Amino acid sequence: MIVAIVVSYHPDLVVLSGLLDAIRNQVEHVLVVDNGSTIDVNGFLADRNDPSIHCLSLGDNHGVAAAQNVGIAWAREQGADFVILFDQDSVPEGGMVALLHRAYQCKTNEGFQVAAVGPRYVDKRNCTRASFSRLSGIRIRTEEWTIHNEAALADFVISSGSLISLKALSHIGCMNEALFIDQIDIEWGLRAKSLGYQSFGVHNAVMLHSLGDAPLFFLGRKLLHHNPLRHYYIIRNAIWLISRSYTPLGWRLYFGRMILVRCLLYPLWVTPRFTYLRMMTKGLWHALLGRMGKLESY
């Protein structure tokens, strides 16, 4: 049995409804875990009168990882074999879950301990089809899609759309709630890999998904863009990941470069410059202090 877990936070109900319509016939149950929205998500779902869709309201924003873990615990109580995680604005193509499950079974039969399998996502704003990343030596390689390459080795797959067995979760552990919102999927993937598990990106399983805000263009390059508060978590969590024993050198170097580029770019070029500088500095300071979890005041 596969249970879909959708984490919601002040969702656009039309968009959320589109996700539910797309996924409800691909899995046995859908659980929406609402992270303290002011919108009555539970009432909205009750009006759909669909017995396969359930809702748990947390009452406050406990973070993405905590909401995912609540959903995983619920799925385990229902006797699920797999969970598939979703952000509230992702939309899987028809048959996506079946393709992921088939890839999981195939790789398991080949002798792999599979951590997660995830779809290739298409960014709705520019139709870019994202690739999968893995470490080769100390370099990050990207596995682009080809018709001859159905599944690609990956060090992690993004949370939204990832199919994970409850058996793997029992060994690897659940999502790290200390990270709250950012790089949760990377941390879990690297932790899984350190325990002998492998993630795979499945090229012919496709999901519409947007990462971040509207892309930022700088010197002819398109960069993933986020607001100042999100940059607090990006910087803090990246430094925390660098300090983990299971984070390979290549990924530590990647995080180091990412921190340097963002700390130089945003305070100089992106408004509100001072707010970006303040939030990233706070993220750096809290990482050094070991202060994790939700930022209560900013």
C-alpha positions in Angstrom: 0.0 0.0 0.0 1.2 3.5 -0.9 0.2 6.6 1.0 0.7 10.0 -0.4 1.7 12.7 2.2 1.1 16.3 1.2 2.5 19.0 3.4 0.4 22.2 3.2 1.1 25.8 4.5 -1.4 28.6 3.5 -2.1 26.7 0.2 -3.7 28.0 -2.9 -6.8 25.7 -2.7 -7.2 25.6 -6.5 -3.6 24.4 -6.9 -4.0 22.0 -4.0 -7.1 20.6 -5.5 -5.3 20.0 -8.8 -2.6 18.0 -6.9 -5.3 15.9 -5.1 -7.1 15.2 -8.4 -3.8 14.1 -10.0 -2.7 11.8 -7.2 -5.9 10.3 -5.6 -6.2 7.5 -8.2 -2.5 6.7 -8.1 -2.3 5.7 -4.4 -4.5 4.1 -1.8 -4.7 7.0 0.6 -3.8 10.7 0.6 -2.9 12.4 3.8 -2.7 16.2 3.9 -0.7 17.4 6.9 -1.4 21.1 7.4 1.3 23.2 9.1 -0.9 25.8 10.8 -2.6 27.5 7.9 -5.1 30.3 8.6 -7.2 28.8 5.7 -9.6 26.0 6.8 -7.8 23.2 4.9 -9.6 20.5 6.9 -13.0 22.0 6.0 -12.0 22.3 2.3 -11.0 18.6 2.2 -14.2 17.6 4.1 -16.3 19.3 1.4 -14.7 17.1 -1.2 -16.3 14.1 0.5 -13.6 11.7 -0.7 -12.9 8.8 1.8 -9.4 8.3 0.4 -8.3 11.8 1.4 -7.5 12.6 5.1 -6.2 15.6 6.9 -4.2 16.2 10.1 -3.9 19.8 11.2 -0.9 20.6 13.3 -2.2 24.0 14.5 1.2 25.8 14.1 4.0 25.8 11.6 6.3 23.0 12.8 8.3 22.8 9.6 8.4 20.6 6.6 10.4 17.8 8.1 8.1 17.5 11.2 5.0 17.5 9.0 6.5 14.8 6.9 7.3 12.7 10.0 3.8 13.1 11.3 2.6 11.8 7.9 5.0 8.9 7.9 3.9 7.8 11.4 0.3 7.9 10.2 1.1 5.9 7.2 2.9 3.3 9.3 -0.2 3.0 11.5 -2.3 2.3 8.4 0.0 -0.6 7.4 1.5 1.2 4.4 4.5 -0.2 2.6 5.5 3.1 1.0 5.0 6.8 1.3 5.3 9.3 -1.4 5.9 12.9 -0.3 4.5 16.0 -2.0 4.7 19.8 -1.7 1.4 21.5 -2.0 2.0 22.9 -5.4 3.5 19.9 -7.2 1.4 18.0 -9.9 2.4 14.5 -10.9 1.7 13.3 -14.4 -0.6 10.3 -14.8 1.0 7.0 -14.0 4.0 8.6 -12.2 3.6 6.6 -9.0 3.4 3.3 -10.8 6.6 4.2 -12.8 8.4 5.0 -9.5 7.2 1.8 -7.9 8.3 -0.2 -10.9 11.8 1.4 -10.7 12.0 0.7 -7.0 11.2 -3.0 -7.6 13.6 -3.2 -10.5 16.5 -1.7 -8.5 15.7 -3.8 -5.5 15.8 -6.9 -7.7 19.2 -5.8 -9.0 20.5 -6.0 -5.4 20.4 -2.3 -4.4 19.2 -1.1 -1.0 17.0 1.6 -2.3 16.5 4.8 -0.2 14.2 6.7 -2.5 13.2 7.0 -6.1 12.0 10.3 -7.5 10.6 11.8 -10.7 12.2 14.2 -13.1 10.5 17.5 -12.4 9.5 20.1 -14.9 9.6 23.7 -13.7 6.3 25.2 -14.7 7.8 28.7 -15.3 10.3 27.7 -17.9 9.7 24.1 -18.8 13.2 23.2 -17.6 13.5 19.4 -17.0 15.8 19.0 -14.0 18.6 16.5 -13.9 19.8 14.4 -11.0 23.1 14.9 -9.1 25.6 12.6 -7.6 29.2 12.8 -6.4 32.1 11.5 -8.6 35.3 12.0 -6.8 35.0 15.5 -5.4 32.9 16.7 -8.4 29.1 16.9 -8.6 27.9 15.2 -11.8 24.5 15.7 -13.3 22.7 12.9 -15.0 20.8 14.4 -17.9 17.8 12.6 -19.4 18.2 10.3 -22.4 15.8 7.8 -23.9 18.3 5.1 -23.1 18.7 6.0 -19.4 15.5 5.2 -17.5 16.9 5.6 -14.0 19.9 7.5 -12.8 22.0 7.1 -9.7 21.6 10.1 -7.4 22.9 11.1 -4.1 19.4 12.4 -3.2 16.1 13.2 -4.9 14.0 16.2 -4.0 11.4 15.5 -1.3 8.4 16.3 -3.5 7.5 13.2 -5.5 9.9 10.9 -3.7 8.7 7.3 -3.1 10.2 5.8 0.0 9.7 2.4 1.6 8.7 2.2 5.3 11.4 -0.5 5.6 14.1 1.9 4.5 12.8 4.6 6.8 12.9 2.2 9.8 16.7 1.8 9.2 17.7 5.2 7.9 15.5 7.2 10.2 12.9 9.9 9.5 13.5 13.5 8.3 15.6 15.7 10.4 13.3 18.2 12.1 16.2 20.4 13.2 16.6 21.6 9.6 12.9 22.8 9.7 12.5 23.7 6.0 15.6 23.6 3.8 17.9 20.8 2.5 15.9 18.2 4.3 16.0 15.9 1.3 19.8 16.3 0.8 20.5 15.5 4.4 18.3 12.4 4.3 19.8 11.2 1.0 23.4 11.6 2.2 22.6 9.9 5.5 21.0 7.1 3.7 24.0 6.7 1.4 26.3 6.6 4.4 24.3 3.6 5.5 24.6 1.7 2.2 21.4 2.9 0.6 21.1 4.4 -2.9 18.6 6.9 -4.4 17.5 6.9 -8.0 16.0 9.5 -10.3 13.5 8.0 -12.7 13.6 9.9 -16.0 10.3 8.7 -17.4 8.3 9.6 -14.3 7.5 13.3 -14.6 6.1 15.9 -12.2 5.4 19.6 -12.5 7.1 21.4 -9.7 8.6 24.9 -9.0 11.7 25.3 -7.0 12.0 28.6 -5.2 10.6 32.0 -6.3 10.9 33.4 -9.9 14.5 32.6 -11.1 17.2 35.2 -10.6 19.2 36.2 -13.6 22.9 37.2 -13.0 25.6 37.7 -15.6 23.6 35.7 -18.1 23.0 32.8 -15.7 19.7 31.7 -14.2 20.0 31.1 -10.4 17.6 29.5 -8.0 16.1 32.3 -6.0 14.6 32.5 -2.5 13.4 35.3 -0.1 15.6 36.6 2.8 14.0 34.3 5.5 14.6 31.3 3.4 18.2 32.4 3.0 18.6 32.2 6.8 17.8 28.5 6.6 19.8 27.9 3.4 23.0 29.3 5.0 22.5 27.8 8.5 21.6 24.3 7.3 24.4 24.3 4.7 27.0 25.0 7.4 25.4 22.4 9.6 25.6 19.8 6.7 29.3 20.7 6.2 29.9 19.6 9.8 28.3 16.2 9.5 30.6 13.2 9.3 28.5 11.6 6.6 28.7 14.6 4.2 31.3 13.7 1.6 34.1 16.2 0.8 32.7 17.0 -2.6 29.4 18.0 -1.1 31.1 20.1 1.6 33.0 21.9 -1.2 29.7 22.5 -3.0 28.0 23.9 0.0 31.0 26.1 0.7 30.9 27.6 -2.8 27.2 28.0 -2.6 27.5 29.9 0.7 30.2 32.2 -0.7 28.4 33.0 -3.9 25.1 33.8 -2.1 26.8 35.9 0.7 28.5 38.0 -2.0 25.7 38.2 -4.6 22.6 38.9 -2.5 23.8 41.8 -0.3 25.4 43.5 -3.4 22.8 42.9 -6.1 19.4 41.8 -4.8 17.0 44.0 -2.9 16.3 44.2 -0.1 20.1 44.0 0.3 20.4 44.8 4.0 17.6 42.3 4.9 19.5 39.5 2.9 22.7 40.4 4.6 21.1 40.4 8.1 19.3 37.1 7.6 22.3 35.3 6.1 24.6 36.6 8.9 22.1 35.4 11.4 22.0 32.0 9.7 25.8 31.8 9.9 25.9 32.8 13.5 23.2 30.4 14.6 24.9 27.5 12.7 28.1 28.3 14.7 26.1 28.3 17.9 24.3 25.1 17.0 20.9 26.8 17.1 18.6 24.8 14.9 14.9 24.4 14.4 12.4 27.2 13.7 13.6 30.8 13.7 11.2 32.3 16.2 11.9 36.0 15.7 13.5 37.9 12.8 
